[in-house]
């Protein structure tokens, strides 16, 4: 019996592979990768925000995950910020 999710799985893997290849290509040109301790601090900040978010009365938990992502985009180049955010997301 054919799985109804086969096309969706194939599509998801294709998108992930294309995005990974594109990011790898862009990172080879990026020379402004921050020191390892800065990248680790950014990853820790992203994980902290992912885990705890912000509690708001009457609304519940509000995730502020875009704040460290935008901060990374403002401080480093786009491929480097994408790589750091991808590492944090995978963790």
mmCIF file as gemmi writes it, N, C-alpha and C atoms, coordinates in Angstrom:
data_model
loop_
_atom_site.group_PDB
_atom_site.id
_atom_site.type_symbol
_atom_site.label_atom_id
_atom_site.label_alt_id
_atom_site.label_comp_id
_atom_site.label_asym_id
_atom_site.label_entity_id
_atom_site.label_seq_id
_atom_site.pdbx_PDB_ins_code
_atom_site.Cartn_x
_atom_site.Cartn_y
_atom_site.Cartn_z
_atom_site.occupancy
_atom_site.B_iso_or_equiv
_atom_site.pdbx_formal_charge
_atom_site.auth_seq_id
_atom_site.auth_asym_id
_atom_site.pdbx_PDB_model_num
ATOM 1 N N . UNK Axp A 1 ? 0.842 -1.175 0 1 0 ? 1 A 1
ATOM 2 C CA . UNK Axp A 1 ? 0 0 0 1 0 ? 1 A 1
ATOM 3 C C . UNK Axp A 1 ? 0.894 1.247 0 1 0 ? 1 A 1
ATOM 4 N N . UNK Axp A 2 ? 0.593 2.162 -0.858 1 0 ? 2 A 1
ATOM 5 C CA . UNK Axp A 2 ? 1.39 3.385 -1.005 1 0 ? 2 A 1
ATOM 6 C C . UNK Axp A 2 ? 1.055 4.379 0.1 1 0 ? 2 A 1
ATOM 7 N N . UNK Axp A 3 ? 2.088 4.932 0.709 1 0 ? 3 A 1
ATOM 8 C CA . UNK Axp A 3 ? 1.891 5.891 1.785 1 0 ? 3 A 1
ATOM 9 C C . UNK Axp A 3 ? 1.401 7.222 1.211 1 0 ? 3 A 1
ATOM 10 N N . UNK Axp A 4 ? 0.452 7.813 1.888 1 0 ? 4 A 1
ATOM 11 C CA . UNK Axp A 4 ? -0.058 9.105 1.411 1 0 ? 4 A 1
ATOM 12 C C . UNK Axp A 4 ? 0.891 10.246 1.727 1 0 ? 4 A 1
ATOM 13 N N . UNK Axp A 5 ? 1.886 9.976 2.551 1 0 ? 5 A 1
ATOM 14 C CA . UNK Axp A 5 ? 2.851 11.01 2.905 1 0 ? 5 A 1
ATOM 15 C C . UNK Axp A 5 ? 4.133 10.918 2.084 1 0 ? 5 A 1
ATOM 16 N N . UNK Axp A 6 ? 4.208 10.031 1.12 1 0 ? 6 A 1
ATOM 17 C CA . UNK Axp A 6 ? 5.424 9.857 0.336 1 0 ? 6 A 1
ATOM 18 C C . UNK Axp A 6 ? 5.788 11.142 -0.42 1 0 ? 6 A 1
ATOM 19 N N . UNK Axp A 7 ? 4.819 11.777 -1.058 1 0 ? 7 A 1
ATOM 20 C CA . UNK Axp A 7 ? 5.099 13.01 -1.811 1 0 ? 7 A 1
ATOM 21 C C . UNK Axp A 7 ? 5.528 14.135 -0.872 1 0 ? 7 A 1
ATOM 22 N N . UNK Axp A 8 ? 4.885 14.218 0.278 1 0 ? 8 A 1
ATOM 23 C CA . UNK Axp A 8 ? 5.255 15.256 1.246 1 0 ? 8 A 1
ATOM 24 C C . UNK Axp A 8 ? 6.658 15.01 1.8 1 0 ? 8 A 1
ATOM 25 N N . UNK Axp A 9 ? 7 13.766 2.059 1 0 ? 9 A 1
ATOM 26 C CA . UNK Axp A 9 ? 8.335 13.43 2.538 1 0 ? 9 A 1
ATOM 27 C C . UNK Axp A 9 ? 9.385 13.754 1.487 1 0 ? 9 A 1
ATOM 28 N N . UNK Axp A 10 ? 9.114 13.397 0.255 1 0 ? 10 A 1
ATOM 29 C CA . UNK Axp A 10 ? 10.045 13.702 -0.835 1 0 ? 10 A 1
ATOM 30 C C . UNK Axp A 10 ? 10.22 15.21 -1 1 0 ? 10 A 1
ATOM 31 N N . UNK Axp A 11 ? 9.13 15.939 -0.936 1 0 ? 11 A 1
ATOM 32 C CA . UNK Axp A 11 ? 9.179 17.399 -1.041 1 0 ? 11 A 1
ATOM 33 C C . UNK Axp A 11 ? 9.986 18.003 0.11 1 0 ? 11 A 1
ATOM 34 N N . UNK Axp A 12 ? 9.763 17.527 1.328 1 0 ? 12 A 1
ATOM 35 C CA . UNK Axp A 12 ? 10.468 18.057 2.496 1 0 ? 12 A 1
ATOM 36 C C . UNK Axp A 12 ? 11.967 17.79 2.4 1 0 ? 12 A 1
ATOM 37 N N . UNK Axp A 13 ? 12.347 16.586 2.003 1 0 ? 13 A 1
ATOM 38 C CA . UNK Axp A 13 ? 13.767 16.265 1.857 1 0 ? 13 A 1
ATOM 39 C C . UNK Axp A 13 ? 14.403 17.081 0.741 1 0 ? 13 A 1
ATOM 40 N N . UNK Axp A 14 ? 13.68 17.289 -0.341 1 0 ? 14 A 1
ATOM 41 C CA . UNK Axp A 14 ? 14.218 18.083 -1.448 1 0 ? 14 A 1
ATOM 42 C C . UNK Axp A 14 ? 14.47 19.515 -1.01 1 0 ? 14 A 1
ATOM 43 N N . UNK Axp A 15 ? 13.512 20.108 -0.319 1 0 ? 15 A 1
ATOM 44 C CA . UNK Axp A 15 ? 13.669 21.481 0.168 1 0 ? 15 A 1
ATOM 45 C C . UNK Axp A 15 ? 14.831 21.571 1.158 1 0 ? 15 A 1
ATOM 46 N N . UNK Axp A 16 ? 14.94 20.606 2.066 1 0 ? 16 A 1
ATOM 47 C CA . UNK Axp A 16 ? 16.022 20.619 3.051 1 0 ? 16 A 1
ATOM 48 C C . UNK Axp A 16 ? 17.388 20.477 2.376 1 0 ? 16 A 1
ATOM 49 N N . UNK Axp A 17 ? 17.501 19.606 1.398 1 0 ? 17 A 1
ATOM 50 C CA . UNK Axp A 17 ? 18.779 19.425 0.707 1 0 ? 17 A 1
ATOM 51 C C . UNK Axp A 17 ? 19.165 20.648 -0.112 1 0 ? 17 A 1
ATOM 52 N N . UNK Axp A 18 ? 18.2 21.249 -0.795 1 0 ? 18 A 1
ATOM 53 C CA . UNK Axp A 18 ? 18.49 22.455 -1.576 1 0 ? 18 A 1
ATOM 54 C C . UNK Axp A 18 ? 18.899 23.598 -0.654 1 0 ? 18 A 1
ATOM 55 N N . UNK Axp A 19 ? 18.18 23.774 0.456 1 0 ? 19 A 1
ATOM 56 C CA . UNK Axp A 19 ? 18.53 24.837 1.4 1 0 ? 19 A 1
ATOM 57 C C . UNK Axp A 19 ? 19.901 24.59 2.025 1 0 ? 19 A 1
ATOM 58 N N . UNK Axp A 20 ? 20.206 23.342 2.366 1 0 ? 20 A 1
ATOM 59 C CA . UNK Axp A 20 ? 21.51 23.019 2.929 1 0 ? 20 A 1
ATOM 60 C C . UNK Axp A 20 ? 22.645 23.255 1.942 1 0 ? 20 A 1
ATOM 61 N N . UNK Axp A 21 ? 22.417 22.885 0.681 1 0 ? 21 A 1
ATOM 62 C CA . UNK Axp A 21 ? 23.442 23.112 -0.341 1 0 ? 21 A 1
ATOM 63 C C . UNK Axp A 21 ? 23.656 24.6 -0.577 1 0 ? 21 A 1
ATOM 64 N N . UNK Axp A 22 ? 22.569 25.344 -0.627 1 0 ? 22 A 1
ATOM 65 C CA . UNK Axp A 22 ? 22.666 26.789 -0.825 1 0 ? 22 A 1
ATOM 66 C C . UNK Axp A 22 ? 23.401 27.451 0.346 1 0 ? 22 A 1
ATOM 67 N N . UNK Axp A 23 ? 23.061 27.048 1.57 1 0 ? 23 A 1
ATOM 68 C CA . UNK Axp A 23 ? 23.731 27.606 2.743 1 0 ? 23 A 1
ATOM 69 C C . UNK Axp A 23 ? 25.212 27.25 2.744 1 0 ? 23 A 1
ATOM 70 N N . UNK Axp A 24 ? 25.538 26.02 2.386 1 0 ? 24 A 1
ATOM 71 C CA . UNK Axp A 24 ? 26.95 25.617 2.32 1 0 ? 24 A 1
ATOM 72 C C . UNK Axp A 24 ? 27.706 26.442 1.287 1 0 ? 24 A 1
ATOM 73 N N . UNK Axp A 25 ? 27.089 26.666 0.148 1 0 ? 25 A 1
ATOM 74 C CA . UNK Axp A 25 ? 27.717 27.479 -0.897 1 0 ? 25 A 1
ATOM 75 C C . UNK Axp A 25 ? 27.946 28.907 -0.419 1 0 ? 25 A 1
ATOM 76 N N . UNK Axp A 26 ? 26.956 29.485 0.229 1 0 ? 26 A 1
ATOM 77 C CA . UNK Axp A 26 ? 27.083 30.86 0.713 1 0 ? 26 A 1
ATOM 78 C C . UNK Axp A 26 ? 28.094 30.967 1.853 1 0 ? 26 A 1
ATOM 79 N N . UNK Axp A 27 ? 28.194 29.925 2.685 1 0 ? 27 A 1
ATOM 80 C CA . UNK Axp A 27 ? 29.151 29.975 3.793 1 0 ? 27 A 1
ATOM 81 C C . UNK Axp A 27 ? 30.59 29.876 3.315 1 0 ? 27 A 1
ATOM 82 N N . UNK Axp A 28 ? 30.815 29.281 2.144 1 0 ? 28 A 1
ATOM 83 C CA . UNK Axp A 28 ? 32.185 29.232 1.629 1 0 ? 28 A 1
ATOM 84 C C . UNK Axp A 28 ? 32.675 30.623 1.243 1 0 ? 28 A 1
ATOM 85 N N . UNK Axp A 29 ? 31.757 31.514 0.887 1 0 ? 29 A 1
ATOM 86 C CA . UNK Axp A 29 ? 32.123 32.883 0.536 1 0 ? 29 A 1
ATOM 87 C C . UNK Axp A 29 ? 32.162 33.806 1.75 1 0 ? 29 A 1
ATOM 88 N N . UNK Axp A 30 ? 31.524 33.399 2.839 1 0 ? 30 A 1
ATOM 89 C CA . UNK Axp A 30 ? 31.45 34.25 4.036 1 0 ? 30 A 1
ATOM 90 C C . UNK Axp A 30 ? 32.771 34.196 4.796 1 0 ? 30 A 1
ATOM 91 N N . UNK Axp A 31 ? 33.337 35.342 5.038 1 0 ? 31 A 1
ATOM 92 C CA . UNK Axp A 31 ? 34.608 35.408 5.763 1 0 ? 31 A 1
ATOM 93 C C . UNK Axp A 31 ? 34.443 36.039 7.142 1 0 ? 31 A 1
ATOM 94 N N . UNK Axp A 32 ? 33.244 36.464 7.48 1 0 ? 32 A 1
ATOM 95 C CA . UNK Axp A 32 ? 33.041 37.171 8.741 1 0 ? 32 A 1
ATOM 96 C C . UNK Axp A 32 ? 32.383 36.304 9.806 1 0 ? 32 A 1
ATOM 97 N N . UNK Axp A 33 ? 32.686 35.005 9.799 1 0 ? 33 A 1
ATOM 98 C CA . UNK Axp A 33 ? 32.107 34.141 10.826 1 0 ? 33 A 1
ATOM 99 C C . UNK Axp A 33 ? 32.682 34.546 12.18 1 0 ? 33 A 1
ATOM 100 N N . UNK Axp A 34 ? 31.821 34.737 13.179 1 0 ? 34 A 1
ATOM 101 C CA . UNK Axp A 34 ? 32.313 35.213 14.478 1 0 ? 34 A 1
ATOM 102 C C . UNK Axp A 34 ? 33.149 34.138 15.181 1 0 ? 34 A 1
ATOM 103 N N . UNK Axp A 35 ? 33.88 34.535 16.219 1 0 ? 35 A 1
ATOM 104 C CA . UNK Axp A 35 ? 34.629 33.53 16.994 1 0 ? 35 A 1
ATOM 105 C C . UNK Axp A 35 ? 33.687 32.48 17.579 1 0 ? 35 A 1
ATOM 106 N N . UNK Axp A 36 ? 34.244 31.343 17.919 1 0 ? 36 A 1
ATOM 107 C CA . UNK Axp A 36 ? 33.438 30.221 18.398 1 0 ? 36 A 1
ATOM 108 C C . UNK Axp A 36 ? 32.669 30.571 19.663 1 0 ? 36 A 1
ATOM 109 N N . UNK Axp A 37 ? 33.257 31.351 20.563 1 0 ? 37 A 1
ATOM 110 C CA . UNK Axp A 37 ? 32.557 31.69 21.797 1 0 ? 37 A 1
ATOM 111 C C . UNK Axp A 37 ? 31.365 32.599 21.525 1 0 ? 37 A 1
ATOM 112 N N . UNK Axp A 38 ? 31.458 33.457 20.519 1 0 ? 38 A 1
ATOM 113 C CA . UNK Axp A 38 ? 30.329 34.328 20.165 1 0 ? 38 A 1
ATOM 114 C C . UNK Axp A 38 ? 29.201 33.499 19.552 1 0 ? 38 A 1
ATOM 115 N N . UNK Axp A 39 ? 29.557 32.579 18.674 1 0 ? 39 A 1
ATOM 116 C CA . UNK Axp A 39 ? 28.548 31.709 18.08 1 0 ? 39 A 1
ATOM 117 C C . UNK Axp A 39 ? 27.876 30.854 19.148 1 0 ? 39 A 1
ATOM 118 N N . UNK Axp A 40 ? 28.663 30.336 20.096 1 0 ? 40 A 1
ATOM 119 C CA . UNK Axp A 40 ? 28.099 29.529 21.18 1 0 ? 40 A 1
ATOM 120 C C . UNK Axp A 40 ? 27.168 30.361 22.059 1 0 ? 40 A 1
ATOM 121 N N . UNK Axp A 41 ? 27.536 31.611 22.312 1 0 ? 41 A 1
ATOM 122 C CA . UNK Axp A 41 ? 26.678 32.496 23.101 1 0 ? 41 A 1
ATOM 123 C C . UNK Axp A 41 ? 25.37 32.792 22.367 1 0 ? 41 A 1
ATOM 124 N N . UNK Axp A 42 ? 25.449 32.997 21.068 1 0 ? 42 A 1
ATOM 125 C CA . UNK Axp A 42 ? 24.236 33.23 20.275 1 0 ? 42 A 1
ATOM 126 C C . UNK Axp A 42 ? 23.335 31.996 20.26 1 0 ? 42 A 1
ATOM 127 N N . UNK Axp A 43 ? 23.936 30.831 20.136 1 0 ? 43 A 1
ATOM 128 C CA . UNK Axp A 43 ? 23.157 29.589 20.167 1 0 ? 43 A 1
ATOM 129 C C . UNK Axp A 43 ? 22.508 29.412 21.532 1 0 ? 43 A 1
ATOM 130 N N . UNK Axp A 44 ? 23.248 29.693 22.6 1 0 ? 44 A 1
ATOM 131 C CA . UNK Axp A 44 ? 22.686 29.586 23.944 1 0 ? 44 A 1
ATOM 132 C C . UNK Axp A 44 ? 21.534 30.576 24.141 1 0 ? 44 A 1
ATOM 133 N N . UNK Axp A 45 ? 21.686 31.779 23.602 1 0 ? 45 A 1
ATOM 134 C CA . UNK Axp A 45 ? 20.615 32.783 23.693 1 0 ? 45 A 1
ATOM 135 C C . UNK Axp A 45 ? 19.364 32.3 22.956 1 0 ? 45 A 1
ATOM 136 N N . UNK Axp A 46 ? 19.559 31.762 21.764 1 0 ? 46 A 1
ATOM 137 C CA . UNK Axp A 46 ? 18.417 31.242 21.004 1 0 ? 46 A 1
ATOM 138 C C . UNK Axp A 46 ? 17.727 30.106 21.753 1 0 ? 46 A 1
ATOM 139 N N . UNK Axp A 47 ? 18.519 29.187 22.314 1 0 ? 47 A 1
ATOM 140 C CA . UNK Axp A 47 ? 17.938 28.07 23.053 1 0 ? 47 A 1
ATOM 141 C C . UNK Axp A 47 ? 17.209 28.537 24.304 1 0 ? 47 A 1
ATOM 142 N N . UNK Axp A 48 ? 17.752 29.542 24.986 1 0 ? 48 A 1
ATOM 143 C CA . UNK Axp A 48 ? 17.088 30.086 26.167 1 0 ? 48 A 1
ATOM 144 C C . UNK Axp A 48 ? 15.726 30.675 25.799 1 0 ? 48 A 1
ATOM 145 N N . UNK Axp A 49 ? 15.699 31.432 24.723 1 0 ? 49 A 1
ATOM 146 C CA . UNK Axp A 49 ? 14.44 32.06 24.3 1 0 ? 49 A 1
ATOM 147 C C . UNK Axp A 49 ? 13.461 31.002 23.805 1 0 ? 49 A 1
ATOM 148 N N . UNK Axp A 50 ? 13.946 29.991 23.072 1 0 ? 50 A 1
ATOM 149 C CA . UNK Axp A 50 ? 13.074 28.911 22.609 1 0 ? 50 A 1
ATOM 150 C C . UNK Axp A 50 ? 12.442 28.185 23.795 1 0 ? 50 A 1
ATOM 151 N N . UNK Axp A 51 ? 13.23 27.964 24.85 1 0 ? 51 A 1
ATOM 152 C CA . UNK Axp A 51 ? 12.76 27.176 25.981 1 0 ? 51 A 1
ATOM 153 C C . UNK Axp A 51 ? 11.771 27.934 26.857 1 0 ? 51 A 1
ATOM 154 N N . UNK Axp A 52 ? 12.078 29.179 27.171 1 0 ? 52 A 1
ATOM 155 C CA . UNK Axp A 52 ? 11.288 29.868 28.178 1 0 ? 52 A 1
ATOM 156 C C . UNK Axp A 52 ? 10.287 30.874 27.628 1 0 ? 52 A 1
ATOM 157 N N . UNK Axp A 53 ? 10.595 31.559 26.539 1 0 ? 53 A 1
ATOM 158 C CA . UNK Axp A 53 ? 9.671 32.536 25.995 1 0 ? 53 A 1
ATOM 159 C C . UNK Axp A 53 ? 9.371 33.638 26.996 1 0 ? 53 A 1
ATOM 160 N N . UNK Axp A 54 ? 8.235 34.259 26.853 1 0 ? 54 A 1
ATOM 161 C CA . UNK Axp A 54 ? 7.813 35.323 27.758 1 0 ? 54 A 1
ATOM 162 C C . UNK Axp A 54 ? 6.37 35.038 28.156 1 0 ? 54 A 1
ATOM 163 N N . UNK Axp A 55 ? 6.087 35.053 29.43 1 0 ? 55 A 1
ATOM 164 C CA . UNK Axp A 55 ? 4.718 34.823 29.894 1 0 ? 55 A 1
ATOM 165 C C . UNK Axp A 55 ? 3.963 36.158 29.913 1 0 ? 55 A 1
ATOM 166 N N . UNK Axp A 56 ? 2.789 36.135 29.343 1 0 ? 56 A 1
ATOM 167 C CA . UNK Axp A 56 ? 1.956 37.337 29.309 1 0 ? 56 A 1
ATOM 168 C C . UNK Axp A 56 ? 0.596 36.99 29.914 1 0 ? 56 A 1
ATOM 169 N N . UNK Axp A 57 ? 0.056 37.875 30.747 1 0 ? 57 A 1
ATOM 170 C CA . UNK Axp A 57 ? -1.257 37.593 31.332 1 0 ? 57 A 1
ATOM 171 C C . UNK Axp A 57 ? -2.354 37.566 30.261 1 0 ? 57 A 1
ATOM 172 N N . UNK Axp A 58 ? -3.26 36.683 30.414 1 0 ? 58 A 1
ATOM 173 C CA . UNK Axp A 58 ? -4.428 36.497 29.529 1 0 ? 58 A 1
ATOM 174 C C . UNK Axp A 58 ? -4.073 35.963 28.15 1 0 ? 58 A 1
ATOM 175 N N . UNK Axp A 59 ? -2.811 35.913 27.797 1 0 ? 59 A 1
ATOM 176 C CA . UNK Axp A 59 ? -2.446 35.413 26.469 1 0 ? 59 A 1
ATOM 177 C C . UNK Axp A 59 ? -1.766 34.062 26.576 1 0 ? 59 A 1
ATOM 178 N N . UNK Axp A 60 ? -0.981 33.863 27.619 1 0 ? 60 A 1
ATOM 179 C CA . UNK Axp A 60 ? -0.232 32.626 27.778 1 0 ? 60 A 1
ATOM 180 C C . UNK Axp A 60 ? 1.231 32.845 27.457 1 0 ? 60 A 1
ATOM 181 N N . UNK Axp A 61 ? 1.844 31.855 26.85 1 0 ? 61 A 1
ATOM 182 C CA . UNK Axp A 61 ? 3.265 31.925 26.539 1 0 ? 61 A 1
ATOM 183 C C . UNK Axp A 61 ? 3.458 32.56 25.17 1 0 ? 61 A 1
ATOM 184 N N . UNK Axp A 62 ? 4.261 33.602 25.119 1 0 ? 62 A 1
ATOM 185 C CA . UNK Axp A 62 ? 4.589 34.261 23.862 1 0 ? 62 A 1
ATOM 186 C C . UNK Axp A 62 ? 6.041 33.947 23.557 1 0 ? 62 A 1
ATOM 187 N N . UNK Axp A 63 ? 6.285 33.361 22.424 1 0 ? 63 A 1
ATOM 188 C CA . UNK Axp A 63 ? 7.652 33.049 22.051 1 0 ? 63 A 1
ATOM 189 C C . UNK Axp A 63 ? 8.286 34.276 21.416 1 0 ? 63 A 1
ATOM 190 N N . UNK Axp A 64 ? 9.48 34.581 21.854 1 0 ? 64 A 1
ATOM 191 C CA . UNK Axp A 64 ? 10.208 35.732 21.322 1 0 ? 64 A 1
ATOM 192 C C . UNK Axp A 64 ? 11.384 35.26 20.478 1 0 ? 64 A 1
ATOM 193 N N . UNK Axp A 65 ? 11.224 34.137 19.787 1 0 ? 65 A 1
ATOM 194 C CA . UNK Axp A 65 ? 12.348 33.544 19.073 1 0 ? 65 A 1
ATOM 195 C C . UNK Axp A 65 ? 12.857 34.408 17.93 1 0 ? 65 A 1
ATOM 196 N N . UNK Axp A 66 ? 12.072 35.314 17.439 1 0 ? 66 A 1
ATOM 197 C CA . UNK Axp A 66 ? 12.534 36.178 16.354 1 0 ? 66 A 1
ATOM 198 C C . UNK Axp A 66 ? 13.518 37.241 16.827 1 0 ? 66 A 1
ATOM 199 N N . UNK Axp A 67 ? 13.521 37.565 18.101 1 0 ? 67 A 1
ATOM 200 C CA . UNK Axp A 67 ? 14.404 38.611 18.612 1 0 ? 67 A 1
ATOM 201 C C . UNK Axp A 67 ? 15.878 38.248 18.43 1 0 ? 67 A 1
ATOM 202 N N . UNK Axp A 68 ? 16.347 37.064 18.889 1 0 ? 68 A 1
ATOM 203 C CA . UNK Axp A 68 ? 17.762 36.754 18.632 1 0 ? 68 A 1
ATOM 204 C C . UNK Axp A 68 ? 18.066 36.528 17.156 1 0 ? 68 A 1
ATOM 205 N N . UNK Axp A 69 ? 17.081 36.072 16.391 1 0 ? 69 A 1
ATOM 206 C CA . UNK Axp A 69 ? 17.31 35.876 14.961 1 0 ? 69 A 1
ATOM 207 C C . UNK Axp A 69 ? 17.513 37.208 14.254 1 0 ? 69 A 1
ATOM 208 N N . UNK Axp A 70 ? 16.7 38.193 14.566 1 0 ? 70 A 1
ATOM 209 C CA . UNK Axp A 70 ? 16.86 39.517 13.967 1 0 ? 70 A 1
ATOM 210 C C . UNK Axp A 70 ? 18.148 40.169 14.461 1 0 ? 70 A 1
ATOM 211 N N . UNK Axp A 71 ? 18.484 39.961 15.731 1 0 ? 71 A 1
ATOM 212 C CA . UNK Axp A 71 ? 19.741 40.503 16.253 1 0 ? 71 A 1
ATOM 213 C C . UNK Axp A 71 ? 20.935 39.918 15.503 1 0 ? 71 A 1
ATOM 214 N N . UNK Axp A 72 ? 20.888 38.631 15.203 1 0 ? 72 A 1
ATOM 215 C CA . UNK Axp A 72 ? 21.966 38.024 14.43 1 0 ? 72 A 1
ATOM 216 C C . UNK Axp A 72 ? 22.013 38.583 13.02 1 0 ? 72 A 1
ATOM 217 N N . UNK Axp A 73 ? 20.858 38.783 12.416 1 0 ? 73 A 1
ATOM 218 C CA . UNK Axp A 73 ? 20.832 39.351 11.063 1 0 ? 73 A 1
ATOM 219 C C . UNK Axp A 73 ? 21.394 40.765 11.023 1 0 ? 73 A 1
ATOM 220 N N . UNK Axp A 74 ? 21.221 41.505 12.115 1 0 ? 74 A 1
ATOM 221 C CA . UNK Axp A 74 ? 21.742 42.873 12.158 1 0 ? 74 A 1
ATOM 222 C C . UNK Axp A 74 ? 23.234 42.929 12.449 1 0 ? 74 A 1
ATOM 223 N N . UNK Axp A 75 ? 23.796 41.867 13.024 1 0 ? 75 A 1
ATOM 224 C CA . UNK Axp A 75 ? 25.201 41.926 13.414 1 0 ? 75 A 1
ATOM 225 C C . UNK Axp A 75 ? 26.134 41.149 12.489 1 0 ? 75 A 1
ATOM 226 N N . UNK Axp A 76 ? 25.672 40.089 11.877 1 0 ? 76 A 1
ATOM 227 C CA . UNK Axp A 76 ? 26.526 39.29 10.98 1 0 ? 76 A 1
ATOM 228 C C . UNK Axp A 76 ? 25.823 39.149 9.633 1 0 ? 76 A 1
ATOM 229 N N . UNK Axp A 77 ? 26.518 38.558 8.683 1 0 ? 77 A 1
ATOM 230 C CA . UNK Axp A 77 ? 25.92 38.392 7.358 1 0 ? 77 A 1
ATOM 231 C C . UNK Axp A 77 ? 24.796 37.351 7.4 1 0 ? 77 A 1
ATOM 232 N N . UNK Axp A 78 ? 23.98 37.369 6.388 1 0 ? 78 A 1
ATOM 233 C CA . UNK Axp A 78 ? 22.805 36.501 6.338 1 0 ? 78 A 1
ATOM 234 C C . UNK Axp A 78 ? 23.149 35.014 6.381 1 0 ? 78 A 1
ATOM 235 N N . UNK Axp A 79 ? 24.132 34.508 5.611 1 0 ? 79 A 1
ATOM 236 C CA . UNK Axp A 79 ? 24.429 33.075 5.698 1 0 ? 79 A 1
ATOM 237 C C . UNK Axp A 79 ? 24.956 32.645 7.071 1 0 ? 79 A 1
ATOM 238 N N . UNK Axp A 80 ? 25.741 33.504 7.696 1 0 ? 80 A 1
ATOM 239 C CA . UNK Axp A 80 ? 26.268 33.175 9.02 1 0 ? 80 A 1
ATOM 240 C C . UNK Axp A 80 ? 25.132 33.145 10.044 1 0 ? 80 A 1
ATOM 241 N N . UNK Axp A 81 ? 24.231 34.121 9.977 1 0 ? 81 A 1
ATOM 242 C CA . UNK Axp A 81 ? 23.082 34.138 10.884 1 0 ? 81 A 1
ATOM 243 C C . UNK Axp A 81 ? 22.191 32.924 10.655 1 0 ? 81 A 1
ATOM 244 N N . UNK Axp A 82 ? 22.004 32.542 9.405 1 0 ? 82 A 1
ATOM 245 C CA . UNK Axp A 82 ? 21.192 31.358 9.104 1 0 ? 82 A 1
ATOM 246 C C . UNK Axp A 82 ? 21.835 30.097 9.649 1 0 ? 82 A 1
ATOM 247 N N . UNK Axp A 83 ? 23.157 29.999 9.552 1 0 ? 83 A 1
ATOM 248 C CA . UNK Axp A 83 ? 23.848 28.815 10.068 1 0 ? 83 A 1
ATOM 249 C C . UNK Axp A 83 ? 23.736 28.732 11.588 1 0 ? 83 A 1
ATOM 250 N N . UNK Axp A 84 ? 23.915 29.848 12.271 1 0 ? 84 A 1
ATOM 251 C CA . UNK Axp A 84 ? 23.834 29.859 13.723 1 0 ? 84 A 1
ATOM 252 C C . UNK Axp A 84 ? 22.41 29.531 14.187 1 0 ? 84 A 1
ATOM 253 N N . UNK Axp A 85 ? 21.41 30.108 13.54 1 0 ? 85 A 1
ATOM 254 C CA . UNK Axp A 85 ? 20.024 29.824 13.9 1 0 ? 85 A 1
ATOM 255 C C . UNK Axp A 85 ? 19.649 28.369 13.563 1 0 ? 85 A 1
ATOM 256 N N . UNK Axp A 86 ? 20.21 27.837 12.505 1 0 ? 86 A 1
ATOM 257 C CA . UNK Axp A 86 ? 19.921 26.436 12.147 1 0 ? 86 A 1
ATOM 258 C C . UNK Axp A 86 ? 20.514 25.487 13.167 1 0 ? 86 A 1
ATOM 259 N N . UNK Axp A 87 ? 21.712 25.785 13.65 1 0 ? 87 A 1
ATOM 260 C CA . UNK Axp A 87 ? 22.325 24.948 14.689 1 0 ? 87 A 1
ATOM 261 C C . UNK Axp A 87 ? 21.488 24.984 15.955 1 0 ? 87 A 1
ATOM 262 N N . UNK Axp A 88 ? 21.033 26.172 16.34 1 0 ? 88 A 1
ATOM 263 C CA . UNK Axp A 88 ? 20.196 26.297 17.534 1 0 ? 88 A 1
ATOM 264 C C . UNK Axp A 88 ? 18.877 25.553 17.346 1 0 ? 88 A 1
ATOM 265 N N . UNK Axp A 89 ? 18.298 25.629 16.173 1 0 ? 89 A 1
ATOM 266 C CA . UNK Axp A 89 ? 17.025 24.95 15.922 1 0 ? 89 A 1
ATOM 267 C C . UNK Axp A 89 ? 17.194 23.435 15.941 1 0 ? 89 A 1
ATOM 268 N N . UNK Axp A 90 ? 18.303 22.952 15.405 1 0 ? 90 A 1
ATOM 269 C CA . UNK Axp A 90 ? 18.534 21.513 15.397 1 0 ? 90 A 1
ATOM 270 C C . UNK Axp A 90 ? 18.807 20.973 16.803 1 0 ? 90 A 1
ATOM 271 N N . UNK Axp A 91 ? 19.404 21.804 17.648 1 0 ? 91 A 1
ATOM 272 C CA . UNK Axp A 91 ? 19.644 21.368 19.027 1 0 ? 91 A 1
ATOM 273 C C . UNK Axp A 91 ? 18.34 21.331 19.797 1 0 ? 91 A 1
